[in-house]
Amino acid sequence: MSVRVPAKVNLQLSVGPIRDDGYHDLVNVFHAVSLFDEVTAAVGTASGGTGPEVAVEAAPGARVAVGGVPVDGDNLAVRAALIVADRLGADPRVTLRIRKAIPVAGGMAGGSADAAAALVACARLWDDPDEPRLCRDDLMEMGALLGSDVPFAVLGGTAIGVGRGERLTPALTRGTFHWVFATADGGLSTPAVYAECDRIREADGEPAGRPEVSEELMTALATGDAKALGAALANDLEPAALSLRPSLDRTIEAGRDYGAIGAVVSGSGPTCAFLADDAEHAAELAAGLDGAGVARSVVRATGPVPGATIC
Ligand code: C5P
């Protein structure tokens, strides 16, 4: 059972005050792009252990450093398999093989994507095909237990997330947008970036306001206006990511120099996202960024695309 699952970029990430549970209230406009991990689930394990086993590798041709991905019970896909097994009363001995094209700790929700794919794959593996007990909404609810971004990786498309980002409403979009992503060497820790955001705000004496959905962004999406979308891209975590990784400034600048119509750090970074007018412009932009030597790798993708899908 193989499932393909997309990366996300945040078109708007507005971070409100920190809550009592340590999370921040967000307005998080997620957009799924055509950069995919693939998770294959097969019944049984090689070692004969009692739980899921996982193997992680880079997808063919992808320059992804997979060394930082846990291959034990901390792996989100393993935890996803256990949740599904528990819910369906299934034998949790399953082997998960993850082929990664989404950067690790890159701000594109790669770990969450793998968890979403494992939820979908294991549900298909263990659920009754004639009378399934788990629907997509159930899987999204289970995903929220694993991480704030997991429900969106199940859903895909473009969606507004509120709360911790896990309460989703699909957004109206028109057409296809063309993106270029510049990945970086080494990841950034999401909790560290949120903490840096809080620190900067406190130092500046600028407390967080209540996050609100950007009307400009929604109109740009609904009309398929790439230039307006580029102008509306906004990420409250960007100053924190730039503070922790100052070299990203050069990456963002290089993208602007090569004509990007929008440039933003993706989520908690360090991947930077650039919007192009069309496919041709994206190819030129990617070539320019590649030549500038400001990224580990430069990849093109389009969005929106569907969420975790059985291949
Ligand atoms: O939900 P998830 O495990 O992906 O979140 C990772 C970390 O990101 C959290 O531990 C928290 O530090 C931060 N976070 C946050 N507010 C959110 C979502 C994530 O502070 N709404």
py3Dmol code that shows the C-alpha trace and the ligand (Angstrom):
import py3Dmol

protein = """\
ATOM      1  CA  MET A   1       0.000   0.000   0.000  1.00  0.00           C
ATOM      2  CA  SER A   2       1.683   3.208  -1.180  1.00  0.00           C
ATOM      3  CA  VAL A   3       0.570   6.746  -0.451  1.00  0.00           C
ATOM      4  CA  ARG A   4       1.901   9.932  -1.992  1.00  0.00           C
ATOM      5  CA  VAL A   5       1.704  13.028   0.180  1.00  0.00           C
ATOM      6  CA  PRO A   6       2.532  16.662  -0.612  1.00  0.00           C
ATOM      7  CA  ALA A   7       4.643  19.303   1.108  1.00  0.00           C
ATOM      8  CA  LYS A   8       3.010  22.552   2.173  1.00  0.00           C
ATOM      9  CA  VAL A   9       3.930  26.174   2.030  1.00  0.00           C
ATOM     10  CA  ASN A  10       2.228  28.728   4.271  1.00  0.00           C
ATOM     11  CA  LEU A  11       0.729  31.554   2.232  1.00  0.00           C
ATOM     12  CA  GLN A  12      -0.152  33.392   5.436  1.00  0.00           C
ATOM     13  CA  LEU A  13       1.164  32.477   8.858  1.00  0.00           C
ATOM     14  CA  SER A  14      -0.124  34.926  11.452  1.00  0.00           C
ATOM     15  CA  VAL A  15       0.994  34.049  14.955  1.00  0.00           C
ATOM     16  CA  GLY A  16      -1.090  35.220  17.901  1.00  0.00           C
ATOM     17  CA  PRO A  17      -0.162  35.216  21.577  1.00  0.00           C
ATOM     18  CA  ILE A  18       1.166  32.085  23.259  1.00  0.00           C
ATOM     19  CA  ARG A  19      -1.602  30.008  24.919  1.00  0.00           C
ATOM     20  CA  ASP A  20      -1.616  28.242  28.280  1.00  0.00           C
ATOM     21  CA  ASP A  21      -0.841  24.928  26.517  1.00  0.00           C
ATOM     22  CA  GLY A  22       2.349  26.377  24.991  1.00  0.00           C
ATOM     23  CA  TYR A  23       0.917  26.602  21.467  1.00  0.00           C
ATOM     24  CA  HIS A  24       0.148  29.829  19.631  1.00  0.00           C
ATOM     25  CA  ASP A  25      -3.209  30.760  18.168  1.00  0.00           C
ATOM     26  CA  LEU A  26      -2.761  30.981  14.427  1.00  0.00           C
ATOM     27  CA  VAL A  27      -4.260  31.963  11.173  1.00  0.00           C
ATOM     28  CA  ASN A  28      -2.407  29.579   8.925  1.00  0.00           C
ATOM     29  CA  VAL A  29      -3.235  29.468   5.221  1.00  0.00           C
ATOM     30  CA  PHE A  30      -1.813  26.173   3.998  1.00  0.00           C
ATOM     31  CA  HIS A  31      -1.134  25.413   0.334  1.00  0.00           C
ATOM     32  CA  ALA A  32      -0.161  21.898  -0.807  1.00  0.00           C
ATOM     33  CA  VAL A  33       2.527  21.784  -3.524  1.00  0.00           C
ATOM     34  CA  SER A  34       3.733  19.059  -5.880  1.00  0.00           C
ATOM     35  CA  LEU A  35       6.767  17.997  -3.907  1.00  0.00           C
ATOM     36  CA  PHE A  36       5.906  14.545  -2.602  1.00  0.00           C
ATOM     37  CA  ASP A  37       7.049  11.986  -0.062  1.00  0.00           C
ATOM     38  CA  GLU A  38       5.921   8.405  -0.614  1.00  0.00           C
ATOM     39  CA  VAL A  39       5.084   6.070   2.263  1.00  0.00           C
ATOM     40  CA  THR A  40       4.638   2.349   1.637  1.00  0.00           C
ATOM     41  CA  ALA A  41       3.053   0.170   4.312  1.00  0.00           C
ATOM     42  CA  ALA A  42       3.398  -3.621   4.250  1.00  0.00           C
ATOM     43  CA  VAL A  43       1.993  -6.082   6.807  1.00  0.00           C
ATOM     44  CA  GLY A  44       4.633  -7.681   9.053  1.00  0.00           C
ATOM     45  CA  THR A  45       8.106  -6.704  10.221  1.00  0.00           C
ATOM     46  CA  ALA A  46      11.527  -8.106   9.379  1.00  0.00           C
ATOM     47  CA  SER A  47      12.733  -8.223  12.982  1.00  0.00           C
ATOM     48  CA  GLY A  48       9.588  -9.854  14.346  1.00  0.00           C
ATOM     49  CA  GLY A  49       9.207  -7.003  16.884  1.00  0.00           C
ATOM     50  CA  THR A  50       5.822  -6.155  18.347  1.00  0.00           C
ATOM     51  CA  GLY A  51       5.255  -2.750  16.699  1.00  0.00           C
ATOM     52  CA  PRO A  52       5.686  -0.838  13.463  1.00  0.00           C
ATOM     53  CA  GLU A  53       9.126  -0.588  11.868  1.00  0.00           C
ATOM     54  CA  VAL A  54      10.305   2.212   9.635  1.00  0.00           C
ATOM     55  CA  ALA A  55      13.016   2.743   7.029  1.00  0.00           C
ATOM     56  CA  VAL A  56      13.739   6.173   5.570  1.00  0.00           C
ATOM     57  CA  GLU A  57      15.561   7.013   2.354  1.00  0.00           C
ATOM     58  CA  ALA A  58      15.838   9.941  -0.034  1.00  0.00           C
ATOM     59  CA  ALA A  59      13.565   9.648  -3.069  1.00  0.00           C
ATOM     60  CA  PRO A  60      15.465   8.949  -6.296  1.00  0.00           C
ATOM     61  CA  GLY A  61      17.025  12.198  -7.501  1.00  0.00           C
ATOM     62  CA  ALA A  62      16.064  14.175  -4.378  1.00  0.00           C
ATOM     63  CA  ARG A  63      18.848  15.940  -2.466  1.00  0.00           C
ATOM     64  CA  VAL A  64      17.293  15.344   0.935  1.00  0.00           C
ATOM     65  CA  ALA A  65      19.447  14.635   4.013  1.00  0.00           C
ATOM     66  CA  VAL A  66      17.460  11.943   5.829  1.00  0.00           C
ATOM     67  CA  GLY A  67      19.995  11.450   8.642  1.00  0.00           C
ATOM     68  CA  GLY A  68      17.951  13.513  11.109  1.00  0.00           C
ATOM     69  CA  VAL A  69      14.764  11.476  10.729  1.00  0.00           C
ATOM     70  CA  PRO A  70      14.118   9.178  13.721  1.00  0.00           C
ATOM     71  CA  VAL A  71      13.670   5.490  12.867  1.00  0.00           C
ATOM     72  CA  ASP A  72      12.194   4.507  16.215  1.00  0.00           C
ATOM     73  CA  GLY A  73       8.962   5.207  18.098  1.00  0.00           C
ATOM     74  CA  ASP A  74       9.581   8.959  17.796  1.00  0.00           C
ATOM     75  CA  ASN A  75       8.943   8.822  14.055  1.00  0.00           C
ATOM     76  CA  LEU A  76       5.544  10.463  13.450  1.00  0.00           C
ATOM     77  CA  ALA A  77       4.624   7.815  10.853  1.00  0.00           C
ATOM     78  CA  VAL A  78       5.215   5.056  13.418  1.00  0.00           C
ATOM     79  CA  ARG A  79       3.017   6.911  15.905  1.00  0.00           C
ATOM     80  CA  ALA A  80       0.369   7.304  13.186  1.00  0.00           C
ATOM     81  CA  ALA A  81       0.408   3.553  12.465  1.00  0.00           C
ATOM     82  CA  LEU A  82      -0.015   2.806  16.181  1.00  0.00           C
ATOM     83  CA  ILE A  83      -3.014   5.139  16.447  1.00  0.00           C
ATOM     84  CA  VAL A  84      -4.721   3.468  13.463  1.00  0.00           C
ATOM     85  CA  ALA A  85      -3.944  -0.045  14.786  1.00  0.00           C
ATOM     86  CA  ASP A  86      -5.366   0.901  18.155  1.00  0.00           C
ATOM     87  CA  ARG A  87      -8.554   2.366  16.654  1.00  0.00           C
ATOM     88  CA  LEU A  88      -9.173  -0.631  14.367  1.00  0.00           C
ATOM     89  CA  GLY A  89      -7.927  -3.317  16.764  1.00  0.00           C
ATOM     90  CA  ALA A  90      -5.347  -4.384  14.171  1.00  0.00           C
ATOM     91  CA  ASP A  91      -1.982  -6.101  14.650  1.00  0.00           C
ATOM     92  CA  PRO A  92       0.460  -3.136  14.620  1.00  0.00           C
ATOM     93  CA  ARG A  93       3.299  -5.113  13.038  1.00  0.00           C
ATOM     94  CA  VAL A  94       3.733  -3.156   9.843  1.00  0.00           C
ATOM     95  CA  THR A  95       6.793  -2.037   7.899  1.00  0.00           C
ATOM     96  CA  LEU A  96       6.756   1.563   6.714  1.00  0.00           C
ATOM     97  CA  ARG A  97       9.162   2.638   3.998  1.00  0.00           C
ATOM     98  CA  ILE A  98       9.419   6.401   3.598  1.00  0.00           C
ATOM     99  CA  ARG A  99      10.924   7.918   0.466  1.00  0.00           C
ATOM    100  CA  LYS A 100      11.567  11.579   1.069  1.00  0.00           C
ATOM    101  CA  ALA A 101      11.605  14.426  -1.405  1.00  0.00           C
ATOM    102  CA  ILE A 102      10.326  16.963   1.159  1.00  0.00           C
ATOM    103  CA  PRO A 103      13.206  18.598   3.065  1.00  0.00           C
ATOM    104  CA  VAL A 104      13.690  17.393   6.653  1.00  0.00           C
ATOM    105  CA  ALA A 105      13.001  20.089   9.303  1.00  0.00           C
ATOM    106  CA  GLY A 106      12.605  22.467   6.355  1.00  0.00           C
ATOM    107  CA  GLY A 107       9.362  24.270   7.214  1.00  0.00           C
ATOM    108  CA  MET A 108       7.406  22.305   4.613  1.00  0.00           C
ATOM    109  CA  ALA A 109       5.743  19.867   7.060  1.00  0.00           C
ATOM    110  CA  GLY A 110       7.635  16.808   5.827  1.00  0.00           C
ATOM    111  CA  GLY A 111       7.265  14.873   9.074  1.00  0.00           C
ATOM    112  CA  SER A 112       3.579  15.756   9.263  1.00  0.00           C
ATOM    113  CA  ALA A 113       3.176  14.651   5.643  1.00  0.00           C
ATOM    114  CA  ASP A 114       4.681  11.247   6.445  1.00  0.00           C
ATOM    115  CA  ALA A 115       2.327  10.890   9.418  1.00  0.00           C
ATOM    116  CA  ALA A 116      -0.656  11.743   7.200  1.00  0.00           C
ATOM    117  CA  ALA A 117       0.481   9.227   4.583  1.00  0.00           C
ATOM    118  CA  ALA A 118       0.906   6.532   7.247  1.00  0.00           C
ATOM    119  CA  LEU A 119      -2.614   7.234   8.564  1.00  0.00           C
ATOM    120  CA  VAL A 120      -4.088   6.827   5.076  1.00  0.00           C
ATOM    121  CA  ALA A 121      -1.953   3.772   4.187  1.00  0.00           C
ATOM    122  CA  CYS A 122      -2.604   1.904   7.440  1.00  0.00           C
ATOM    123  CA  ALA A 123      -6.326   2.674   7.364  1.00  0.00           C
ATOM    124  CA  ARG A 124      -6.481   1.191   3.850  1.00  0.00           C
ATOM    125  CA  LEU A 125      -4.386  -1.792   4.954  1.00  0.00           C
ATOM    126  CA  TRP A 126      -6.439  -2.652   8.045  1.00  0.00           C
ATOM    127  CA  ASP A 127      -9.932  -1.192   7.584  1.00  0.00           C
ATOM    128  CA  ASP A 128     -12.856  -3.193   6.196  1.00  0.00           C
ATOM    129  CA  PRO A 129     -12.969  -2.318   2.451  1.00  0.00           C
ATOM    130  CA  ASP A 130     -16.742  -2.916   2.262  1.00  0.00           C
ATOM    131  CA  GLU A 131     -17.702  -1.037   5.404  1.00  0.00           C
ATOM    132  CA  PRO A 132     -14.802   1.265   6.342  1.00  0.00           C
ATOM    133  CA  ARG A 133     -14.868   2.440   9.954  1.00  0.00           C
ATOM    134  CA  LEU A 134     -12.565   5.387   9.307  1.00  0.00           C
ATOM    135  CA  CYS A 135     -13.331   8.213   6.891  1.00  0.00           C
ATOM    136  CA  ARG A 136     -11.058  11.112   5.873  1.00  0.00           C
ATOM    137  CA  ASP A 137     -12.451  13.318   8.661  1.00  0.00           C
ATOM    138  CA  ASP A 138     -11.602  10.625  11.231  1.00  0.00           C
ATOM    139  CA  LEU A 139      -8.050  10.454   9.901  1.00  0.00           C
ATOM    140  CA  MET A 140      -7.746  14.248  10.113  1.00  0.00           C
ATOM    141  CA  GLU A 141      -8.947  14.158  13.734  1.00  0.00           C
ATOM    142  CA  MET A 142      -6.425  11.426  14.537  1.00  0.00           C
ATOM    143  CA  GLY A 143      -3.774  13.472  12.715  1.00  0.00           C
ATOM    144  CA  ALA A 144      -4.374  16.453  15.006  1.00  0.00           C
ATOM    145  CA  LEU A 145      -3.203  14.251  17.911  1.00  0.00           C
ATOM    146  CA  LEU A 146       0.151  13.867  16.157  1.00  0.00           C
ATOM    147  CA  GLY A 147       0.838  17.470  15.125  1.00  0.00           C
ATOM    148  CA  SER A 148      -0.788  20.741  14.135  1.00  0.00           C
ATOM    149  CA  ASP A 149       0.033  20.326  10.421  1.00  0.00           C
ATOM    150  CA  VAL A 150      -0.978  16.660  10.000  1.00  0.00           C
ATOM    151  CA  PRO A 151      -4.703  17.216   9.266  1.00  0.00           C
ATOM    152  CA  PHE A 152      -3.815  19.523   6.376  1.00  0.00           C
ATOM    153  CA  ALA A 153      -1.474  16.937   4.839  1.00  0.00           C
ATOM    154  CA  VAL A 154      -4.458  14.542   4.774  1.00  0.00           C
ATOM    155  CA  LEU A 155      -6.738  17.195   3.244  1.00  0.00           C
ATOM    156  CA  GLY A 156      -4.437  19.000   0.770  1.00  0.00           C
ATOM    157  CA  GLY A 157      -5.460  21.790  -1.598  1.00  0.00           C
ATOM    158  CA  THR A 158      -5.470  25.226   0.005  1.00  0.00           C
ATOM    159  CA  ALA A 159      -7.046  25.697   3.415  1.00  0.00           C
ATOM    160  CA  ILE A 160      -7.319  28.148   6.287  1.00  0.00           C
ATOM    161  CA  GLY A 161      -6.201  26.658   9.602  1.00  0.00           C
ATOM    162  CA  VAL A 162      -7.147  28.236  12.922  1.00  0.00           C
ATOM    163  CA  GLY A 163      -6.573  27.209  16.533  1.00  0.00           C
ATOM    164  CA  ARG A 164      -3.120  25.605  16.491  1.00  0.00           C
ATOM    165  CA  GLY A 165      -3.609  25.403  12.717  1.00  0.00           C
ATOM    166  CA  GLU A 166      -5.443  22.081  12.899  1.00  0.00           C
ATOM    167  CA  ARG A 167      -9.039  23.373  12.456  1.00  0.00           C
ATOM    168  CA  LEU A 168      -9.358  23.639   8.679  1.00  0.00           C
ATOM    169  CA  THR A 169     -11.670  25.255   6.162  1.00  0.00           C
ATOM    170  CA  PRO A 170     -10.902  24.749   2.450  1.00  0.00           C
ATOM    171  CA  ALA A 171     -10.200  28.011   0.601  1.00  0.00           C
ATOM    172  CA  LEU A 172     -11.534  28.862  -2.835  1.00  0.00           C
ATOM    173  CA  THR A 173      -8.750  29.000  -5.430  1.00  0.00           C
ATOM    174  CA  ARG A 174      -8.557  29.341  -9.181  1.00  0.00           C
ATOM    175  CA  GLY A 175      -5.897  27.880 -11.464  1.00  0.00           C
ATOM    176  CA  THR A 176      -2.402  26.708 -10.655  1.00  0.00           C
ATOM    177  CA  PHE A 177       0.426  28.649  -9.035  1.00  0.00           C
ATOM    178  CA  HIS A 178       4.084  28.085  -9.941  1.00  0.00           C
ATOM    179  CA  TRP A 179       6.636  27.913  -7.138  1.00  0.00           C
ATOM    180  CA  VAL A 180      10.373  27.604  -6.691  1.00  0.00           C
ATOM    181  CA  PHE A 181      11.759  26.380  -3.361  1.00  0.00           C
ATOM    182  CA  ALA A 182      15.290  26.948  -2.133  1.00  0.00           C
ATOM    183  CA  THR A 183      16.233  24.380   0.493  1.00  0.00           C
ATOM    184  CA  ALA A 184      19.025  24.947   3.008  1.00  0.00           C
ATOM    185  CA  ASP A 185      21.703  22.832   4.634  1.00  0.00           C
ATOM    186  CA  GLY A 186      20.508  21.845   8.103  1.00  0.00           C
ATOM    187  CA  GLY A 187      17.004  22.267   9.482  1.00  0.00           C
ATOM    188  CA  LEU A 188      15.447  24.669  11.948  1.00  0.00           C
ATOM    189  CA  SER A 189      13.591  23.448  15.033  1.00  0.00           C
ATOM    190  CA  THR A 190       9.953  24.596  14.936  1.00  0.00           C
ATOM    191  CA  PRO A 191       9.690  25.145  18.737  1.00  0.00           C
ATOM    192  CA  ALA A 192      12.934  27.169  18.638  1.00  0.00           C
ATOM    193  CA  VAL A 193      11.575  29.404  15.869  1.00  0.00           C
ATOM    194  CA  TYR A 194       8.297  30.034  17.751  1.00  0.00           C
ATOM    195  CA  ALA A 195      10.308  30.805  20.904  1.00  0.00           C
ATOM    196  CA  GLU A 196      12.503  33.250  18.937  1.00  0.00           C
ATOM    197  CA  CYS A 197       9.347  34.917  17.569  1.00  0.00           C
ATOM    198  CA  ASP A 198       8.104  35.415  21.160  1.00  0.00           C
ATOM    199  CA  ARG A 199      11.525  36.703  22.235  1.00  0.00           C
ATOM    200  CA  ILE A 200      11.742  39.264  19.412  1.00  0.00           C
ATOM    201  CA  ARG A 201       8.226  40.514  20.131  1.00  0.00           C
ATOM    202  CA  GLU A 202       8.973  40.893  23.805  1.00  0.00           C
ATOM    203  CA  ALA A 203      12.280  42.687  23.110  1.00  0.00           C
ATOM    204  CA  ASP A 204      10.499  45.048  20.686  1.00  0.00           C
ATOM    205  CA  GLY A 205       7.654  45.627  23.160  1.00  0.00           C
ATOM    206  CA  GLU A 206       5.185  44.582  20.464  1.00  0.00           C
ATOM    207  CA  PRO A 207       2.706  42.077  21.869  1.00  0.00           C
ATOM    208  CA  ALA A 208       0.987  39.752  19.392  1.00  0.00           C
ATOM    209  CA  GLY A 209      -2.424  40.813  18.143  1.00  0.00           C
ATOM    210  CA  ARG A 210      -5.341  38.532  17.275  1.00  0.00           C
ATOM    211  CA  PRO A 211      -4.539  36.887  13.933  1.00  0.00           C
ATOM    212  CA  GLU A 212      -6.978  37.628  11.094  1.00  0.00           C
ATOM    213  CA  VAL A 213      -7.371  36.118   7.639  1.00  0.00           C
ATOM    214  CA  SER A 214      -5.956  38.420   4.938  1.00  0.00           C
ATOM    215  CA  GLU A 215      -8.722  39.534   2.561  1.00  0.00           C
ATOM    216  CA  GLU A 216      -6.117  40.431  -0.090  1.00  0.00           C
ATOM    217  CA  LEU A 217      -4.806  36.880   0.036  1.00  0.00           C
ATOM    218  CA  MET A 218      -8.259  35.298  -0.225  1.00  0.00           C
ATOM    219  CA  THR A 219      -9.147  37.498  -3.218  1.00  0.00           C
ATOM    220  CA  ALA A 220      -5.831  36.703  -4.934  1.00  0.00           C
ATOM    221  CA  LEU A 221      -6.490  32.972  -4.487  1.00  0.00           C
ATOM    222  CA  ALA A 222     -10.100  33.130  -5.622  1.00  0.00           C
ATOM    223  CA  THR A 223      -9.216  35.086  -8.766  1.00  0.00           C
ATOM    224  CA  GLY A 224      -6.020  33.146  -9.532  1.00  0.00           C
ATOM    225  CA  ASP A 225      -4.028  36.396  -9.521  1.00  0.00           C
ATOM    226  CA  ALA A 226      -0.412  35.307  -9.016  1.00  0.00           C
ATOM    227  CA  LYS A 227       0.977  38.851  -8.696  1.00  0.00           C
ATOM    228  CA  ALA A 228      -1.554  39.741  -6.008  1.00  0.00           C
ATOM    229  CA  LEU A 229      -0.828  36.427  -4.258  1.00  0.00           C
ATOM    230  CA  GLY A 230       2.903  37.212  -4.315  1.00  0.00           C
ATOM    231  CA  ALA A 231       2.266  40.603  -2.738  1.00  0.00           C
ATOM    232  CA  ALA A 232       0.017  39.102  -0.046  1.00  0.00           C
ATOM    233  CA  LEU A 233       2.403  36.344   1.140  1.00  0.00           C
ATOM    234  CA  ALA A 234       3.114  36.913   4.849  1.00  0.00           C
ATOM    235  CA  ASN A 235       4.843  34.913   7.547  1.00  0.00           C
ATOM    236  CA  ASP A 236       5.131  36.143  11.147  1.00  0.00           C
ATOM    237  CA  LEU A 237       7.816  33.505  11.770  1.00  0.00           C
ATOM    238  CA  GLU A 238      10.085  34.956   9.086  1.00  0.00           C
ATOM    239  CA  PRO A 239      11.936  37.464  11.340  1.00  0.00           C
ATOM    240  CA  ALA A 240      12.575  34.644  13.834  1.00  0.00           C
ATOM    241  CA  ALA A 241      13.849  32.266  11.134  1.00  0.00           C
ATOM    242  CA  LEU A 242      16.104  35.044   9.756  1.00  0.00           C
ATOM    243  CA  SER A 243      17.381  35.813  13.238  1.00  0.00           C
ATOM    244  CA  LEU A 244      18.333  32.161  13.803  1.00  0.00           C
ATOM    245  CA  ARG A 245      19.663  31.706  10.252  1.00  0.00           C
ATOM    246  CA  PRO A 246      20.865  35.116   8.975  1.00  0.00           C
ATOM    247  CA  SER A 247      22.096  33.616   5.664  1.00  0.00           C
ATOM    248  CA  LEU A 248      18.445  33.270   4.572  1.00  0.00           C
ATOM    249  CA  ASP A 249      18.404  37.016   3.960  1.00  0.00           C
ATOM    250  CA  ARG A 250      20.673  36.475   0.955  1.00  0.00           C
ATOM    251  CA  THR A 251      18.474  33.668  -0.341  1.00  0.00           C
ATOM    252  CA  ILE A 252      15.322  35.815  -0.174  1.00  0.00           C
ATOM    253  CA  GLU A 253      17.146  38.743  -1.803  1.00  0.00           C
ATOM    254  CA  ALA A 254      18.497  36.517  -4.586  1.00  0.00           C
ATOM    255  CA  GLY A 255      14.952  35.299  -5.341  1.00  0.00           C
ATOM    256  CA  ARG A 256      13.730  38.905  -5.578  1.00  0.00           C
ATOM    257  CA  ASP A 257      16.704  39.817  -7.790  1.00  0.00           C
ATOM    258  CA  TYR A 258      15.806  36.995 -10.168  1.00  0.00           C
ATOM    259  CA  GLY A 259      12.275  38.327 -10.505  1.00  0.00           C
ATOM    260  CA  ALA A 260      10.184  36.367  -7.991  1.00  0.00           C
ATOM    261  CA  ILE A 261       6.750  37.981  -7.640  1.00  0.00           C
ATOM    262  CA  GLY A 262       6.627  36.812  -4.019  1.00  0.00           C
ATOM    263  CA  ALA A 263       9.343  35.646  -1.628  1.00  0.00           C
ATOM    264  CA  VAL A 264       8.815  34.257   1.854  1.00  0.00           C
ATOM    265  CA  VAL A 265      10.323  31.824   4.343  1.00  0.00           C
ATOM    266  CA  SER A 266       8.207  28.658   4.330  1.00  0.00           C
ATOM    267  CA  GLY A 267       6.657  28.038   7.762  1.00  0.00           C
ATOM    268  CA  SER A 268       9.409  27.915  10.386  1.00  0.00           C
ATOM    269  CA  GLY A 269      12.082  27.678   7.636  1.00  0.00           C
ATOM    270  CA  PRO A 270      14.773  27.372   6.539  1.00  0.00           C
ATOM    271  CA  THR A 271      13.276  26.588   3.108  1.00  0.00           C
ATOM    272  CA  CYS A 272      12.445  29.764   1.167  1.00  0.00           C
ATOM    273  CA  ALA A 273       9.479  29.891  -1.204  1.00  0.00           C
ATOM    274  CA  PHE A 274       9.341  32.015  -4.362  1.00  0.00           C
ATOM    275  CA  LEU A 275       6.316  32.581  -6.526  1.00  0.00           C
ATOM    276  CA  ALA A 276       6.641  32.850 -10.322  1.00  0.00           C
ATOM    277  CA  ASP A 277       4.262  34.210 -12.975  1.00  0.00           C
ATOM    278  CA  ASP A 278       4.064  30.929 -14.892  1.00  0.00           C
ATOM    279  CA  ALA A 279       5.970  27.708 -15.625  1.00  0.00           C
ATOM    280  CA  GLU A 280       8.492  29.445 -17.887  1.00  0.00           C
ATOM    281  CA  HIS A 281       9.224  32.138 -15.321  1.00  0.00           C
ATOM    282  CA  ALA A 282       9.606  29.441 -12.652  1.00  0.00           C
ATOM    283  CA  ALA A 283      12.235  27.669 -14.785  1.00  0.00           C
ATOM    284  CA  GLU A 284      14.205  30.929 -15.213  1.00  0.00           C
ATOM    285  CA  LEU A 285      13.908  31.762 -11.533  1.00  0.00           C
ATOM    286  CA  ALA A 286      15.060  28.263 -10.538  1.00  0.00           C
ATOM    287  CA  ALA A 287      18.074  28.488 -12.860  1.00  0.00           C
ATOM    288  CA  GLY A 288      18.995  31.911 -11.446  1.00  0.00           C
ATOM    289  CA  LEU A 289      18.740  30.731  -7.837  1.00  0.00           C
ATOM    290  CA  ASP A 290      20.725  27.597  -8.624  1.00  0.00           C
ATOM    291  CA  GLY A 291      23.498  29.662 -10.189  1.00  0.00           C
ATOM    292  CA  ALA A 292      23.541  32.119  -7.262  1.00  0.00           C
ATOM    293  CA  GLY A 293      24.684  29.344  -4.913  1.00  0.00           C
ATOM    294  CA  VAL A 294      22.342  30.445  -2.109  1.00  0.00           C
ATOM    295  CA  ALA A 295      20.629  27.091  -1.571  1.00  0.00           C
ATOM    296  CA  ARG A 296      21.372  23.423  -0.940  1.00  0.00           C
ATOM    297  CA  SER A 297      18.986  22.591  -3.765  1.00  0.00           C
ATOM    298  CA  VAL A 298      16.397  24.405  -5.857  1.00  0.00           C
ATOM    299  CA  VAL A 299      13.145  22.634  -6.714  1.00  0.00           C
ATOM    300  CA  ARG A 300      10.093  23.661  -8.719  1.00  0.00           C
ATOM    301  CA  ALA A 301       6.548  22.724  -7.783  1.00  0.00           C
ATOM    302  CA  THR A 302       2.966  23.733  -8.480  1.00  0.00           C
ATOM    303  CA  GLY A 303      -0.006  24.110  -6.196  1.00  0.00           C
ATOM    304  CA  PRO A 304      -2.582  23.435  -5.094  1.00  0.00           C
ATOM    305  CA  VAL A 305      -2.453  19.617  -5.209  1.00  0.00           C
ATOM    306  CA  PRO A 306      -4.541  17.003  -3.336  1.00  0.00           C
ATOM    307  CA  GLY A 307      -3.555  15.675   0.097  1.00  0.00           C
ATOM    308  CA  ALA A 308      -2.357  12.142   0.928  1.00  0.00           C
ATOM    309  CA  THR A 309      -3.454   9.899  -1.942  1.00  0.00           C
ATOM    310  CA  ILE A 310      -3.161   6.160  -2.513  1.00  0.00           C
ATOM    311  CA  CYS A 311      -0.941   5.526  -5.561  1.00  0.00           C
TER     312      CYS A 311
END
"""
ligand_1 = """\
21
C5P
O 1.981 20.623 16.574
P 3.420 20.400 16.316
O 3.982 19.266 17.124
O 3.763 20.263 14.860
O 4.147 21.707 16.807
C 5.544 21.753 16.939
C 5.915 22.908 17.854
O 5.633 24.143 17.189
C 5.152 22.973 19.151
O 5.773 22.209 20.130
C 5.205 24.462 19.483
O 6.456 24.791 20.037
C 5.154 25.099 18.115
N 3.781 25.500 17.737
C 3.207 26.586 18.366
N 1.941 26.966 18.017
C 1.271 26.317 17.043
C 1.843 25.222 16.382
C 3.119 24.831 16.747
O 3.814 27.201 19.247
N 0.055 26.727 16.728
"""
view = py3Dmol.view(width=600, height=400)
view.addModel(protein, "pdb")
view.setStyle({"model": 0}, {"cartoon": {"style": "trace"}})
view.addModel(ligand_1, "xyz")
view.setStyle({"model": 1}, {"stick": {}})
view.zoomTo()
view.show()
